Amino acid sequence: MQKAIVYCRVSTEEQAEQGYSLDAQEKLCRSFVKNNGYTVADVYRDEGKSGTSLNRPALKDLLAKCQQDNSITAVIVQETDRLARNTKDHLTIKALLQKSEIKLISVAQPMLDDSPEGNMVDTILASVNQFQSDINSRKTRKGLQQKFEEGWWPGWAPLGYINVALAESSNARKSRKIVKRDREKWHLIKEGFRLYLTGKYSVDHINDLLYQKGLRSKSGKKIPHSVMVRTLQNPFYAGLMRWNGKEKMGKHPPMITLGEHKRVLDIMNSHNNYACRRRKHNFLLRGFAFCNICGQRYVGEKHLGKHKEYYHCGSKRKHNNHGQNVQVSVLEKQVEECFKTIQFSKEFIDLVLEKLRDLYQQQHQVIAEQI
């Protein structure tokens, strides 16, 4: 008996539509297999995946199975649009199956066979599927644009906010959603803005503090550094929405003022200029040592295979770096010896101590306010 693979797919929007559930597709395909002399070798199901992309886990596994298992003779789908919703992807998948001498069978479209007529109809249907997908995409884009014009954020809510379905809708899946405060994270993100506006905390420091207070990503981990930076930079928290090159004040509750948003950007720019950021590897002289050939800054690099660390010129085009690498321990020792010859005046030392006392008192006051 010939072996066949059953493939089922449903997008997020189609999950609530009758006749498109994964179980309904599988049941129909299994019935066809039973009545046409095949046996089911495996079933692959993609749930909540668009047919406009080949980047689907189950589809990738199916194609790999077809290339590795010579006993598979057919792939069974309910309709061809379950496999792909654009002509290019459909023909690509079909070509891969034909290369492995595997037939593509659509249960609801029996006119599709390997004859010239069948191939022509198959190509036409693939074009129709793509056209329908393009129409749906255009409707979606227009809906999102209209939502933006009405003052509501058309995308996923950023940290501290949450997408909420309108109360009057009976179907939460298809209902219109607006952005409201996230009761669990709102006060944490707002606290992050408050601390950053003092100008005394780095992004990483704030991220650590908020993690200690309970802020987590969807996976339960610490918020990535890049996400926290984008959060602090995002004008959405000041009520300003930016979408497709347009700006508009939204109806969502702002967390900070526009003036505070500008202040956050100014603080971030100053921090970047001072290069005060946490590093994965602590190379003390990175950014302070310069190449004697081109004047480019030296950078640090860790060679895991050699278990050694080097400084070298950051330029890769101005000159050859052959022989320019110097071990971290060697260069830092040379700088250490140079520092031994430096002497500071009493006036300079007193000035530094006074500045340190001021910084200590400011930090102590901030901590006392938090308590």
LINSUL-V295672 format. One record per residue. N is the residue number from 1. PSI is psi in degrees with one decimal (999 if undefined). Layout:
n: {N,N}
psi: {PSI,PSI}
//
This chain:
n: {1,2,3,4,5,6,7,8,9,10,11,12,13,14,15,16,17,18,19,20,21,22,23,24,25,26,27,28,29,30,31,32,33,34,35,36,37,38,39,40,41,42,43,44,45,46,47,48,49,50,51,52,53,54,55,56,57,58,59,60,61,62,63,64,65,66,67,68,69,70,71,72,73,74,75,76,77,78,79,80,81,82,83,84,85,86,87,88,89,90,91,92,93,94,95,96,97,98,99,100,101,102,103,104,105,106,107,108,109,110,111,112,113,114,115,116,117,118,119,120,121,122,123,124,125,126,127,128,129,130,131,132,133,134,135,136,137,138,139,140,141,142,143,144,145,146,147,148,149,150,151,152,153,154,155,156,157,158,159,160,161,162,163,164,165,166,167,168,169,170,171,172,173,174,175,176,177,178,179,180,181,182,183,184,185,186,187,188,189,190,191,192,193,194,195,196,197,198,199,200,201,202,203,204,205,206,207,208,209,210,211,212,213,214,215,216,217,218,219,220,221,222,223,224,225,226,227,228,229,230,231,232,233,234,235,236,237,238,239,240,241,242,243,244,245,246,247,248,249,250,251,252,253,254,255,256,257,258,259,260,261,262,263,264,265,266,267,268,269,270,271,272,273,274,275,276,277,278,279,280,281,282,283,284,285,286,287,288,289,290,291,292,293,294,295,296,297,298,299,300,301,302,303,304,305,306,307,308,309,310,311,312,313,314,315,316,317,318,319,320,321,322,323,324,325,326,327,328,329,330,331,332,333,334,335,336,337,338,339,340,341,342,343,344,345,346,347,348,349,350,351,352,353,354,355,356,357,358,359,360,361,362,363,364,365,366,367,368,369,370,371}
psi: {137.8,144.2,140.8,152.7,135.5,131.3,131.9,142.3,143.8,135.2,171.7,-42.6,-31.6,-11.4,-30.0,-4.9,135.9,137.3,-8.0,5.5,154.9,-41.4,-41.3,-40.9,-46.5,-40.5,-43.9,-42.5,-39.4,-36.5,-41.9,-44.5,-45.6,-36.8,-2.7,23.7,23.0,166.4,143.0,114.9,-32.6,160.2,128.5,130.7,126.7,113.5,131.9,30.6,136.4,146.1,2.2,0.6,145.3,-6.1,70.8,126.5,-50.2,-38.3,-42.2,-41.9,-38.9,-48.4,-37.5,-41.2,-42.8,-34.3,-24.8,-29.1,107.5,-9.7,-11.2,129.3,-15.0,150.5,124.4,128.2,158.9,-50.3,159.0,-25.1,-10.6,-29.7,-43.6,149.5,16.6,151.6,-44.3,-49.5,-38.8,-47.7,-32.4,-47.6,-43.6,-39.2,-39.9,-39.5,-41.3,-34.4,-32.0,10.4,45.0,131.3,144.1,119.8,124.4,117.2,-42.5,0.6,70.8,-14.5,-9.8,107.4,-168.1,5.8,160.6,-39.2,-43.1,-41.3,-37.2,-47.4,-38.8,-44.9,-39.8,-44.7,-38.0,-39.0,-38.6,-42.2,-42.1,-41.5,-44.2,-39.9,-41.1,-39.4,-45.5,-39.6,-39.8,-40.5,-40.5,-44.1,-41.2,-39.1,-41.2,-39.8,-40.9,-39.8,-41.1,-44.2,-29.1,-4.1,12.3,142.5,124.8,1.0,-165.0,140.1,136.5,174.5,134.1,-13.4,169.5,143.7,123.2,132.5,143.9,138.7,-31.8,-8.1,137.1,-19.1,99.0,-28.3,-40.3,-2.1,160.0,138.7,145.0,169.6,127.7,176.1,139.8,111.7,-29.0,-32.7,-14.2,-52.9,-27.8,-46.4,-39.5,-38.1,-37.5,-42.8,-42.0,-45.5,-41.9,-32.9,-15.4,-20.5,7.5,1.9,139.5,168.2,-42.5,-38.9,-44.5,-40.6,-41.3,-45.0,-43.1,-32.4,-40.7,-29.2,-1.9,2.5,127.1,155.8,177.7,-27.3,3.0,9.9,177.9,144.5,129.1,148.9,-44.9,-37.2,-40.6,-37.8,-47.0,-34.7,-47.7,-30.2,-16.1,119.6,-10.1,-34.9,-15.7,8.9,-4.2,121.5,140.1,123.3,121.1,44.3,3.5,155.7,143.5,140.1,127.1,169.4,-4.1,155.0,123.2,152.0,-30.8,172.6,165.4,-35.7,-40.7,-34.6,-44.3,-37.7,-38.9,-45.0,-39.4,-42.7,-42.8,-40.1,-41.1,-39.0,-40.3,-39.2,-35.0,-2.1,39.7,86.6,155.9,140.7,151.3,-43.4,131.1,84.1,109.2,-33.0,1.8,125.2,-10.1,-21.2,142.8,149.2,134.8,-1.9,-51.6,-9.6,3.6,150.5,146.3,144.2,157.2,147.5,135.9,123.8,101.6,-37.4,-36.9,-8.7,39.5,158.1,139.3,153.6,142.8,164.6,137.4,-10.2,137.0,-3.4,-26.5,-30.0,169.0,132.2,7.6,123.9,0.5,-14.3,137.7,134.5,144.0,-46.4,-35.4,-50.1,-41.4,-31.6,-40.1,-42.3,-39.0,-42.6,-35.7,-38.3,-27.4,-22.3,-5.7,134.4,135.1,145.0,158.7,-36.7,-41.8,-42.6,-44.0,-37.7,-41.7,-43.3,-39.2,-41.5,-40.7,-39.4,-40.7,-44.1,-39.1,-43.8,-38.7,-44.4,-40.5,-38.2,-40.6,-44.6,-40.3,-36.2,-35.2,-34.6,999}
//
